[in-house]
Amino acid sequence: MPWRRFRKKVERPIDVSKSIEESLEDAADGEEQEDSVELAELDDANVTEAATGEPDEERTPSELGTRLRDALATEEQRGGLPSERPLARGTSRSHEGPSEGDPRAATSGARYPEAGVDLAVEAARGLRLKNPVMTASGTFGQGVEYAGAIVNKGTTPAARPGNPQYRIAETPSGILNSIGLENPGAAEVARKYGKAWAELGVAVIVNVAGYSVDDYVFVVHEMTGTPGVVAYEINVSCPNVKGGMLFGCDPDLAAEVTRAVKAETDLPVIVKLTPNAPDVVAVARACEEAGADALTAINTVLGMRIDTRRRRPILGTGSGGLSGPAIRPIAVHITYQVAQAVSIPIIGAGGVTNAQDALEFLMAGASSVQVGTATFADPLAPLKVIEGLAAYVKEHELASIRDVIGAALPARED
């Protein structure tokens, strides 16, 4: 995570006549400019140089730029920096530490605690990852800001501006969001981010959303051949324009989408289940029968907050999706139920903040997990989960992390 200069605390008056969210916005006035200055200084530039791309030869180096250059030079002398940009943990080009002849070999264990530990899993049929952790859709944009196995922001056929403000509201142990699938559209996502994904070496699972079966197929068609894309995650928590029912609430509709997408691509197809379905297990079975290669359990849970001063819902759309630790027991329960009903891999999602949370999902039958809301508080949360799982494998002297998958499930009857 980038180093941030200590920011002097500025006490800004709070207008008690305004809602909490409005007061927070007022209190944040001016911070955008401060952030711009700090981000520019990370590149040893001022704001004008960062905006124009033209260096100012007469400007003296910034204090931060000098410190960063000195730190990089020291690290290179120690042999601690790879010769190219670090690649994502969990991809086919993921780091495996230096070779035995490399002088950095002695320090690789300290730099990568998971080195030498078998964390490989089958995240979906035809998709094997070197560790069971990825970021959840909607929490890391298109992933270019963060090197790790990711599920990108929901992608639709055409650009979408997203929902009206407010889009996020905090709740105890979680957040409510109503972003509205804001994205530049499938063609632009492929054009703009494909090259970046290839350069990062990141394993990308494209989250696909739409309002008709044709929408889903169109997105997959547009993304075909995009560098870095290894699978598609189908967001069936969208309403069908023909009737309005969520695709993921009806087994037949979910199966129809799954079948259509499978016919369009040779890559693994993962269906993201909604917990708001009357019978999630029935939907899971239908998707498996339609050819799904894996299931993600679960998407967000519907919820609402009310601004008692305005006597109106806080979110611009009224209700939104609840995520974070508050929904983890629900997500683990659904994972446990679905794992007993299907034979394809399950990706656990919902409130994973540390390795212990991830282990709950794995023992409930998931083969991998997604970390989402936790990254808002700690962008390094996914990496800490990986390291924690590696520590668990070592402590319990397991052959691999796969030994715990489904450990809490009842014995299957032959």
N, C-alpha and C positions, 0 to 999 in steps of 0.2 A: 504494500500500500504506500502511496507517495508520502514522503515526510511532510508534515504540516507545521509551519511556524506557530508557536504559542500565540494565540489571539487574546489580546487584552479584553477582559470581560467588560462589555458596555451595557450599563443598565438603561433600558429604554422604557419609558412610561407605558403602562398598560391601561387601555380604556376599558373599564369594567362594563361599559354599556354594550360592548361588542362581544360576539361569540368568541370562543377559544381559538377557533381556526383563523378568524379575521385578525385577532390580536397577534397571533403568531406570524401572520403575513406582514403586519405592520412592523413587528419587532425585527423581522429579517431584512427590512429595507437597507440597502447599501451593502449587504453581504455578497451579492452577486459580483459587484465591482471588486470587492476584496478577494473573492475567489479567482477572478480573472487575473488579477495581479499575481497571486500565488502560483497559479498554473503556468503563467508566462515565465515566472522566475524558475520553475522547474526545468525549463528549456534554456535557462540563462538568457532571458530576453525580457524586454518590457512589453506592455500591452500593445503598443503600436507595432513593434516588430512581429509580435505573434499574429496580429491581424493582417499585416501586409506581406509577411514572409521576407521582408527586406531587412538585413542587419544594419544596425547603426554602428559604424566603425568607430565613432567618437565616444560611444558610451562605455563607461567603466564596467567591468564584470560585476554582476550582483553577488552579494554575500552568499546566497543560497547556491548560485551556479558554481562559485568557487569551491564551496564545501562538497557539492556533488562530484565535481571533477576530481578533487583530492580523494574522495572515498572510492570512486571507481578505479583510480590509478592504484590505490593501495590494494584493492581487492584483486586486480589483475596481477599484481606482483606476487600475491599469495597463491595465484592459480585458482582462485575461487570463482572466476567468471567463465562460462562456456564461450566458445568462439563464435557462437551464433545465438540469436534470441532464444531464451528458454522455451521449450515446447510444453504443450498441455499435459498435465498428469492425466493419464487415463486414455490416451489416444494411441494409435498404432506407432506413432513416432515419439511416444512419451519417453521421458528420461528413464534410463535404467542404471544411472550412475556411470562413472568413468570406467574404462577398461582397466585390467590389472596393471598394465604397464604405465598407466597415466598417473603422474604424481599426485593428482587430486583424489585418487582412489581412497586414500586413508581418511579423508575428511567427508566422503560422500554420505556415510552413515549418519553423521551429525547434521549434514545439510538436509538430507531426505530421510526422516525416521522410518519411512515405509520401505526403504531399500532392502532388498533381499527377502521381503515378505510376500507371499502369494495372496494377492487381493483380487486376482482376475475372476470375472464373473461373466455369465451370459445374460446380458441385459435384455436381449430379445433374440428370437431365433435368427441366426445369421449375424448377430451383433455381439461380439465379445469385447469387453473393456478390461483394461489392466487394473482398474479398481472400481468399486461399486458406487461411486459418488459423482453426481453431475449437478448442475444448477437447474432450477426450475424455470419454466417459461414465464416471461413477464418480469423477471427479477434482475436480469442482466442484459436487457435490450437485445442487441444482436451479437453480444459477446466480444466485440473488438476491444472493450475496455478491460477485459479480464481473460487471462489464459487458463482455460480449464475446459473439460468436457461440458458442453452446454446444450440446453434446449432453448432455442431462440424465442423472441417475442412472437406472439400469434400473428400469422401471415394470412392475408386475405387476397382475393383476386385483384381488387383495386385499392388505392390508397384510402385510408380512413382517418378522419381527424380526431376520433376519440370522443368520449362523453364530456358533457359540461362539468364545470367545477361545482363543488369540490369532488375530487376523485378518490381521496384517501382520508380515512378517519381512524384514529387509534382506538383500540379497545383493550380491555385487560387481557394480557398474554396474546395479543395479536393485532391485526389491522383489518379494516374493511376497505376494499378497493372496488372502484368502478371506472377503470381506465377506458374501456370501450374498444379494445383491439386496435388502438392507434398504431398504424404502420404505413410504410410508403407503397405497399402493394407488392405482389409476388415478383413481377419482372424487375422492379427497382431493387428489391432485396437481393435478388440473384446478381444483378449488375454491380450494385454498390458494395456488397459485403462478401461476395464469393472470393475475391482476390485476398481480402483481409483474412478470411478464414483459412485460406490455403497457406498464407504466410505465417499464421500463428501455429499451424499444425494442429488445430483444435478439432475435435470430433463434434460435429454439429448435427443435432436432431432438430429438424424444422417442425415447429408447431403450426399446424394447418387449421384454419377456421373458415367457416362459410355459412351461408343461409340456404343453400340447396346442395344436392349431391353434386351437381355440375360445378359449383364453386370449389369444392374440395378437390375435384379432379383437375380443375384448371390450375390451381395453385401448384399441385404436384407436377403437372406438365411443365409449367413455367420454371420450376426449380430443378428440373432434370438436368444433370450434368454439372450442377453448381459445385465448385471445389469445396471439399470439406464435409459435404452433406453425406451422412452415413445412414440416416433413417428419417422417417416421418412420424410425428406424434399428432394424432387426429383429435382435435378439441371438439367433442360432441356436446359441449355445454352451450351450443348455439341454437336459437329457435329456427325451425324449418318454416320458410315463408309460406309453404303450403300447409296451413293449419295452425302454425304457431307453436307446436309442441317442440320441446328440446329434443334434438336427435338422441341425446344420451339418456332420455327418460323412457324411450320406447325401444324394446329389443329389436323389432323389425326395422325401424329407421336406422338404428346404430349399425345393424348388420348390412343394410343397403349401402351406407356410406363406406363401410369397411371393404365390402366386396368391390365397389367401384374404384377405390383408391388402389387396392391390390392389383386390379387389372391394368392400372396405369404405370406401375413401377415395379422394379425388381428388388428395390431396397426394402428392409424390414418396415412394417407398418405397426405402430403402437397406438392403441386407443386409450385416451385419457377419460376415465370414468367420472361421472358426476355423482356426488353423494346425495343429490337431490332427487334421484330417480326413485320411483316407488319400490322397485326391486333391482338393486344394483347387481346382484348375482345373476339374475336372468339376463341382464344386458351383457354382462361379462361372458356368459356362455354363448350368447348369440354372436358376439364379436369373434370369439374363438372359432366357432363353426363357420363363420364367414371368411376366415383366413388370417385373422390378426396374428401377429408374431409376438406381441406382448401387450400388457395392459398397464396403465399408470393409475394407481389408486392413492390419492383421489385429487379431484379439482377442489375449488373452494366451496364453502358452505354458505348458503344464502343468509344474510343478516342485515340489520339496520341499526342506525343510531339516530336519536332525535336531538336537535338543538332546542333545549327547553326555553331559551330566551326568545327565539324566533318561532317556536312551536311548529317547526318544520324538520323534515329529515335533513341530516347534515350533507349527505352525498347528493350530487346534482341529479342523479337518476332515482333517488329514493333509497333503494336497496343496493347491496353490493356483495362481493364475495369475501367471506371471512377466512383468513389464513393465519398461520403462526401456531405456537404451542397450544393455543386454545382448542384447536381441532385435531391434535395428534391422537387422542384416544379414539376419536371417531375414525380417523384414517387407519389406525392400526387394526381396529375391529373389522373394518371393511376388507382390508388386506387379508386378514385371518380367514374371513368367510369366503372371499373369492379364491384364495389359494387352495381351498378344499374342493372347489368346483371346477377348476380349469387345470390344464397341464402346461400352458405356456408361461413364460416368465412374467413376473409382476415387478413394477417399479414403484416403490413406496414413496409417497409424497404427502406432506402435511405436518408442519411443525418440527421438522428435524433441525436441531440447533447444535447437537454434539454427537459424539460417537455412541453414547448410550442410547440416544433416541434412534439412531440408525440401526443399532442392534435390535431394538424392539421390532422394527419393521422386518429386518432380515429373519429373525426368529419366528415372526408371524407368517413367513412364507415369501417375502419379497426377495428378489435376487440383487437388487440395487436400490438406491434411494436418490431423491432429488432434494437439494437444499435451496430454499427460496427466501422467505421472509427474513430468516436469520441473517442473510447477507446485507440487509439494510443497516443492521447494527454492527456487523463485523464482516466486511467483504472477504476476509480470509476464512470464514466459517467452513466452506467446503474442504479446504486443505486441512484444517484442524480435524475435521471428521475423518478424513483419510488417515491422518497420523494417529488418531485415537483408535481406529479400527486395527491398524497395524500393531499398536501397542497391546491391544486385546489378544490378537492372534499370538503374539510372542509370550505374553503373560500366561496364557492358558495352553501353550505349547501345541497349538493346532497346526495341522498340515497346511490349511488355507482358510480364508474367510468363508469359503463355501461350506465348511463343516457346520456352521451355525444356521444356514438357510433352512427355514422350516422346522427348527428345533423345537418350537413350542406347539407345533401342530399335533393333533391326535394321530395315532398310528393309523395308516390306511389299511382298510380291509381288503384282502386279496379276493 
